[in-house]
Amino acid sequence: MKTKHPIRDSIDETKSKQETLYLLSIPGMKEKIIEGSKTPIEECENIDDINWEEIAKEANNQVNHI
């Protein structure tokens, strides 16, 4: 199937790969992603209940310790 916007799609693919590489560069992140993928949906937090600011601070702290 041909896409209408091949350059944009290519940029999106590149950004996606960069995001994946960034996440995998954080120590323990790969394991957390795999562990999280095994969590039954019923046990997951509601997205509205997640403290995104706290998660961002924790991620920044982990990256700064590399």
C-alpha positions in Angstrom: 0.0 0.0 0.0 1.5 3.3 -1.0 1.5 6.1 1.6 0.5 9.7 0.8 3.3 11.1 2.9 6.5 9.0 2.5 8.8 11.6 4.0 6.6 12.2 7.1 6.2 8.5 7.6 10.0 8.1 7.3 10.5 10.9 9.9 7.9 9.2 12.2 9.8 5.9 11.9 13.1 7.6 12.7 11.6 9.3 15.7 10.1 6.0 16.9 13.5 4.3 16.6 15.2 7.1 18.5 12.6 6.9 21.3 13.1 3.1 21.5 16.9 3.6 21.7 16.5 6.2 24.4 14.2 4.0 26.5 16.6 1.1 26.1 19.5 3.3 27.2 17.9 3.7 30.7 19.3 1.0 33.0 16.6 -1.6 33.8 14.0 -0.1 31.4 13.9 -3.1 29.1 13.1 -5.3 32.0 10.4 -3.0 33.3 8.8 -2.9 29.8 8.8 -6.7 29.6 7.5 -7.0 33.1 4.8 -4.5 32.4 3.7 -6.2 29.3 2.9 -9.3 31.3 0.6 -7.4 33.7 -3.1 -8.2 33.3 -5.0 -5.2 32.1 -7.2 -5.4 35.2 -4.1 -4.8 37.4 -3.0 -1.7 35.4 -3.4 1.8 36.8 -6.0 4.1 35.3 -4.1 6.6 33.1 -5.9 9.5 34.9 -4.4 8.3 38.2 -0.8 8.4 37.1 1.5 11.1 38.5 3.4 11.9 35.3 5.5 14.7 36.9 6.8 12.2 39.4 7.6 9.6 36.7 9.4 12.3 34.7 11.5 13.3 37.7 12.4 9.7 38.4 13.4 9.1 34.7 15.6 12.2 34.7 17.3 11.1 37.9 18.0 7.7 36.4 19.4 9.2 33.2 21.6 11.7 35.1 23.2 8.8 37.0 24.4 7.1 33.8 
